[in-house]
Amino acid sequence: MDDPYKILGVSRSATADEIRTAYRDLAKRFHPDLNPGNAKAENRFKEVSAAYDILSDDDKRARFDRGEIDPSGAQRGGRQFHRGFADGPMGHGYQSFEEVMADLFTSRGGRGRVKARGADVRYTLEVDFLEAANGAKKTVTMPDRRSLKIGIPAGVRDGQTLRLKGEGRPGLGGAAPGDALVEIKIRSHPAFRRENNDIHMELPITLGEAVLGGKVSVPTISGSVTMTIPKDSNTGNILRMRNKGVAAKGDQYVTLKVVLPEKTDADLTRLVERWARTHPYDPRLTLQRETSSR
């Protein structure tokens, strides 16, 4: 076991109140009641509790500071000084979270019923791109196995944390419960990409639509709409659709991409051959100028 001061994150000159506060904060993070099934958190809590067992006792702390006992509480030289952590009064190695909080308050001289706000619980929720953009209702199972209905607001961002008041651990002695903190992770979409409140996408169009123009159906995050392709459009041209972004606060930008048919026929080949002979042009002329050595 490491140095108990290091485990609790306090200095060697820390006061009893500072040690108690550090232990309380760590207990709220790692107690097994708040992290069901998380073996790593349980082991961390056991380390924290063992460190607090030494530093909260004036005699043990003094003996440790003098080098008479090691970080596990064993007297240097081999004799065990204090009862092992696994021999706790509950038989499974730790007190319940409520008992830990009660002990902390009563150890400060408190009397009567303990009151303390419940701990917050954390959860990570993955949502689809369109659910995040348009809003949705989700039912999730929290770490303590409770089912919780969550309203995903339209326009929620990746990494944003939703705070659900009163959905955390119950309070002690009638105090308010904690909150549920739900971090949102947004899955990517095969066609749409978000920048702030704007939506970007690439739209394939035919050779005929590019040259002649026309009306085409375009998908948006709220459904398909009809958009006009101007005559003589080209790959890379960007068309703007107002108020088709996230929560109608942004726009949708459509980048055109001219796509030839999978198989060209003889008519198209002959047409292009005749046109190319009488209308020569070099689309790479600007690129050559930009990349030529000077």
C-alpha positions in Angstrom: 0.0 0.0 0.0 1.2 3.5 -0.8 1.7 6.3 1.7 -1.7 7.1 3.3 -1.1 10.8 2.9 -0.6 10.3 -0.8 -3.7 8.1 -1.1 -5.9 10.7 0.5 -4.1 13.5 -1.3 -3.3 15.5 1.8 0.0 17.0 3.2 1.7 15.5 6.2 0.7 18.6 8.2 -3.0 18.2 7.3 -5.5 18.8 10.0 -8.1 16.2 11.2 -10.8 18.2 9.3 -8.8 18.2 6.1 -8.2 14.5 6.3 -11.9 13.8 7.0 -12.9 16.0 4.1 -10.5 14.3 1.7 -11.8 10.9 2.8 -15.5 12.0 2.4 -14.8 13.2 -1.1 -13.0 10.1 -2.2 -15.7 7.9 -0.6 -18.3 9.7 -2.7 -16.3 8.8 -5.8 -15.3 5.2 -5.1 -17.7 3.6 -2.6 -18.9 0.3 -4.0 -22.5 1.3 -3.3 -22.1 4.0 -5.9 -20.1 1.9 -8.3 -21.9 -1.5 -8.4 -19.9 -4.1 -10.2 -16.8 -1.9 -10.5 -13.9 -3.9 -9.0 -11.4 -1.1 -9.6 -13.5 1.4 -7.7 -14.0 -1.1 -4.8 -10.2 -1.7 -4.5 -9.6 2.0 -4.6 -12.1 2.6 -1.8 -10.4 -0.1 0.3 -7.1 1.7 -0.1 -8.7 5.0 0.8 -10.4 3.5 3.9 -7.2 1.8 5.1 -5.4 5.1 4.7 -8.1 6.9 6.6 -8.0 4.3 9.3 -4.4 5.3 10.1 -4.6 9.0 9.6 -7.9 9.5 11.5 -6.5 7.9 14.6 -4.1 10.2 16.5 -2.1 7.3 17.9 -1.7 5.4 14.7 -0.9 8.5 12.8 1.9 9.4 15.3 3.3 5.9 15.1 3.3 6.0 11.3 5.0 9.4 11.3 7.7 8.1 13.6 8.2 5.1 11.3 6.9 2.5 13.8 4.3 1.1 11.5 4.1 0.8 7.7 1.4 2.1 5.4 -0.7 -1.1 6.0 -0.6 -0.5 9.7 1.7 -3.4 10.4 4.4 -2.7 13.0 7.8 -2.6 11.3 9.5 -5.9 12.2 6.5 -8.1 11.4 3.8 -7.8 14.2 0.4 -6.7 12.8 -0.7 -3.5 14.5 -4.4 -3.2 13.4 -7.2 -5.4 12.2 -7.1 -6.0 8.4 -9.5 -4.0 6.3 -11.3 -7.2 5.1 -12.3 -7.9 8.7 -14.7 -5.0 8.7 -17.9 -5.1 10.8 -20.1 -5.9 7.8 -18.2 -9.0 6.8 -17.7 -8.0 3.1 -14.9 -5.5 3.8 -16.7 -2.1 4.0 -19.5 -0.2 5.5 -22.4 1.0 3.4 -22.2 4.5 2.0 -24.8 5.8 4.4 -22.8 4.3 7.4 -19.6 5.9 6.1 -21.3 9.3 5.9 -22.9 8.9 9.3 -19.6 8.0 11.0 -18.0 11.1 9.5 -20.6 13.4 10.9 -20.8 11.7 14.3 -17.0 11.7 14.6 -17.2 15.5 14.5 -19.3 15.5 17.7 -22.7 15.7 16.0 -25.8 14.4 17.7 -29.1 13.2 16.6 -30.0 12.3 13.1 -27.4 12.8 10.4 -28.4 14.9 7.4 -26.3 14.9 4.2 -27.2 15.5 0.5 -27.0 12.3 -1.6 -24.1 11.7 -3.9 -24.3 12.3 -7.6 -24.2 9.4 -10.0 -22.6 9.5 -13.5 -23.6 7.8 -16.7 -22.5 7.9 -20.3 -25.2 7.7 -22.9 -24.7 7.1 -26.6 -27.2 8.6 -29.0 -27.7 8.6 -32.7 -26.8 11.7 -34.8 -30.4 12.4 -35.6 -31.5 11.9 -32.0 -29.0 14.5 -30.9 -30.0 16.9 -33.6 -33.8 16.7 -33.3 -34.2 15.6 -29.7 -35.4 12.3 -28.4 -36.8 10.4 -25.4 -34.5 7.6 -24.0 -34.9 5.0 -21.2 -31.6 4.0 -19.7 -30.4 1.7 -16.9 -28.3 3.6 -14.4 -25.3 2.1 -12.6 -27.5 1.4 -9.6 -29.8 -0.6 -11.9 -32.7 1.9 -11.8 -34.5 2.7 -15.1 -34.5 6.4 -15.9 -36.3 8.3 -18.6 -34.2 11.0 -20.2 -35.3 13.8 -22.5 -32.5 14.5 -25.0 -32.9 18.2 -26.0 -32.6 19.1 -29.7 -29.2 20.3 -30.5 -27.3 18.6 -27.6 -23.6 18.4 -28.3 -21.1 15.6 -28.1 -19.6 15.5 -24.6 -22.3 17.7 -23.1 -23.5 16.6 -19.6 -27.2 16.6 -18.7 -28.0 17.2 -15.1 -31.1 15.4 -13.8 -32.1 16.9 -10.5 -32.9 14.5 -7.7 -32.1 11.3 -9.7 -28.8 10.5 -7.8 -28.3 8.7 -4.5 -30.8 9.3 -1.7 -29.8 11.8 1.0 -29.3 11.0 4.6 -31.7 12.0 7.3 -34.3 13.5 4.9 -31.7 15.6 3.0 -32.1 16.1 -0.7 -30.9 13.4 -3.1 -28.0 13.9 -5.4 -28.3 14.4 -9.2 -27.7 12.1 -12.2 -25.0 13.5 -14.5 -25.4 12.0 -18.0 -22.6 12.6 -20.5 -23.8 12.5 -24.1 -21.7 10.7 -26.8 -23.0 11.1 -30.4 -22.6 8.5 -33.0 -21.4 9.7 -36.4 -23.8 9.7 -39.4 -22.9 8.3 -42.9 -24.2 11.3 -44.8 -24.5 14.3 -42.4 -21.7 16.2 -40.6 -22.3 18.9 -38.0 -20.4 22.2 -37.6 -21.8 24.3 -34.7 -25.5 24.4 -35.7 -24.9 23.9 -39.5 -25.3 20.6 -41.3 -23.0 19.7 -44.2 -23.5 16.9 -46.7 -22.4 15.8 -50.2 -25.1 15.3 -52.8 -24.4 13.1 -55.9 -26.1 14.5 -59.1 -26.2 13.2 -62.7 -24.4 14.7 -65.7 -27.7 15.9 -67.0 -28.7 17.6 -63.8 -25.3 19.3 -63.6 -25.6 20.7 -67.2 -29.3 21.3 -67.5 -30.2 22.0 -63.9 -33.4 20.7 -62.3 -35.2 19.9 -59.1 -33.9 17.0 -56.9 -34.9 15.5 -53.6 -32.3 16.3 -50.8 -32.3 14.6 -47.4 -32.2 16.8 -44.3 -32.1 16.0 -40.6 -35.9 16.6 -40.5 -36.8 14.8 -43.7 -36.4 15.2 -47.5 -37.1 18.5 -49.3 -36.9 19.6 -52.9 -34.0 21.7 -54.0 -33.2 23.3 -57.4 -29.9 22.5 -59.0 -28.8 25.5 -61.1 -27.8 25.0 -64.8 -24.1 24.5 -65.4 -23.4 23.2 -61.9 -20.1 21.5 -61.1 -18.6 19.2 -58.6 -17.6 21.2 -55.5 -20.3 23.8 -55.9 -22.1 24.5 -52.5 -25.7 25.3 -52.2 -27.2 26.7 -49.0 -30.6 25.6 -47.5 -31.6 28.1 -44.9 -33.0 27.0 -41.5 -32.4 23.4 -42.2 -29.6 23.0 -39.6 -29.8 21.9 -36.0 -33.0 22.9 -34.2 -33.7 25.3 -37.1 -30.9 27.5 -35.8 -28.4 26.8 -38.6 -28.4 26.0 -42.3 -27.7 23.0 -44.4 -24.8 23.2 -46.9 -25.0 20.8 -49.8 -21.8 20.1 -51.8 -22.5 18.9 -55.3 -20.7 15.9 -56.8 -21.2 15.0 -60.4 -21.4 11.2 -60.9 -21.4 9.5 -64.2 -23.5 6.4 -64.7 -21.9 3.1 -63.7 -21.9 2.0 -67.4 -21.9 4.6 -70.2 -23.6 3.7 -73.5 -22.6 4.3 -77.1 -24.8 7.3 -77.5 -23.1 9.2 -74.6 -19.7 8.2 -75.9 -20.4 9.5 -79.4 -21.9 12.7 -78.0 -18.9 13.4 -75.8 -16.4 12.6 -78.6 -18.1 15.1 -80.9 -18.4 17.8 -78.2 -14.7 17.3 -77.1 -13.4 17.8 -80.6 -15.0 21.2 -81.0 -14.9 22.4 -77.4 -11.4 21.8 -76.0 -10.6 23.0 -72.5 -8.0 22.2 -69.8 -9.5 21.9 -66.2 -6.0 21.4 -64.8 -4.5 24.6 -66.1 -4.9 26.4 -62.8 -3.5 23.4 -60.8 -0.4 23.4 -63.1 0.2 27.0 -62.5 -0.1 26.7 -58.8 2.2 23.7 -58.6 4.8 24.7 -61.1 8.3 25.6 -59.8 9.3 29.2 -59.8 
